[in-house]
Amino acid sequence: MASKSSTSPAFLFSVILALVVGIHGGGITIYWGQNGGEGTLADTCASGNYNIVNLAFLTVFGNGQTPVINLAGHCEPSGGGCTGLSSDIKSCQASGVKVMLSIGGASGTYSLASADDARQVATYLWDNFLGGQSTSRPLGDAVLDGIDFDIEGGSPQHWDELATSLSAYSSSGKKVYLTASPQCPYPDAWVGGALQTGLFDYVWVQFYNNPSCEYSSGDMTNFINAWNQWTSISAGQIFLGLPASPEAANNGFIPASDLTSNVLPAIKGSAKYGGVMLWSKFYDNGYSSSIKGSV
């Protein structure tokens, strides 16, 4: 006797609903730390608009240099002036927001001289910002969720070894998330090699200040080609990196109406779609609120 099909309308509906929820399950990442007028870290997380906050930036490290964190007008790290951020970081994490330390930036002084140098920097990051121990933790005793590679200068060498060394610390218990912010022309000149390790959980690609692959109203060809290239790499999730206002970048800003009606529907079907990254909290005067429901 043939068995009766168990596929019911309710089952099909639940499958469709799961697919829809999956497609619309993106989040918003924000960079915080480069303007004292952008509000506190605690308030940034309490807004409910962001899933991940990147603390920007550790601007000096590697090649024998004493590492320096620069949080602009928020605090002065020398003499322990930024340790008060520990309570803000913990409050963010308690509300489900991951907090990363972003290393590099456009104006930093950094490079890795060798594989050993990369391992030493990884040890420094682990001991001073992640799950290790140090008497001079710049942000206090809060344990950050991971490290963001915003490498825009120096040398392209040894970032893969830094990623490998940091990833190895995940075996100590708490996972160390690895993220990166490459430029959209592929492959990225600085972290292209590091991304080939397949160790990165989130990659927020800068689709701004790069006209060759930005969204252009009426013609999405170059943008979609670049997006498809990035979603083919071995990484956890890919985010669309955008300026939070026209003033935040030289070019690449997408009005919220265009983003929600044209751009996001074209990329949200990607299996690796993770959401939107915005530069930066200072420039985000309502933009994240206006797109949050569509991300």
Secondary structure, 3 states (H helix, E strand, C coil): CCCCCCCCHHHHHHHHHHHHHHHCCCEEEEEECCCHHHCCHHHHHHCCCCCEEEEEEEEEECCCCCCEECCCCCCCCHHHCCCCHHHHHHHHHHCCCEEEEEEEECCCEECCCCHHHHHHHHHHHHHHHCCCCCCCCCCCCCCCCEEEEEECCCCCCCHHHHHHHHHHHHHHCCCCEEEECCECCCCCCCCHHHHCCCCCCEEEEECCCCHHHCCECCECHHHHHHHHHHCCCCCCEEEEEEECCHHHCCCCCCCHHHHHHHHHHHHCCCCCEEEEEEECHHHCCCHHHHHCCCC
